[in-house]
Amino acid sequence: QVQLVESGGGLVQAGGSLRLSCAASGSISSLNAMGWYRQAPGKQRELVATITNGGITNYADSVKDRFTIFRDNAKNTVYLQMSRLKPEDTAVYYCNAEGKYFTIRLNYWGQGTQVTVSS
C-alpha cells in the first residue's frame, strides 16, 4: 500500500503562483511514476503532469510552459510548481502514483487539494 498526502492548495489571483506537494509513504519501491491530475466542477478528471522515476516528464498542453513537475527522491515527494495561473486552472488537484507488483498494476490517489484562481 502507498499513502499520498497533498498540500499547498489555496486561493490565488490570476497571474500568481502556487506550489503543490505530494508526499508518498508505504511501499514506494513499487512505484514507477507519480503525477498530478485535476478535476473542475462538472468536468472529468484530467492529467496535468507526470514524472517517472527516471525523471521523464509529461505535461498537458494547457499547462506547458506554466507548470513544472519535479521530485525530491530523498523525501519521496513530488511537487507541482504552478506559475501564471489562470481562472481556468481552478480545480481540485489530485496526486497520483502508479506502479507494479509483479504483474499487478497499482494506482493510488491522494485526497485532493483545492486550487482556486480568481480573476
Secondary structure as UniProt FT lines:
FT   STRAND          2..7
FT   STRAND          10..13
FT   TURN            14..15
FT   STRAND          18..26
FT   HELIX           28..30
FT   STRAND          31..39
FT   TURN            41..42
FT   STRAND          46..52
FT   TURN            53..54
FT   STRAND          57..59
FT   TURN            61..66
FT   STRAND          67..72
FT   HELIX           73..75
FT   STRAND          77..82
FT   HELIX           87..89
FT   STRAND          91..101
FT   TURN            102..103
FT   STRAND          104..109
FT   STRAND          113..118
//
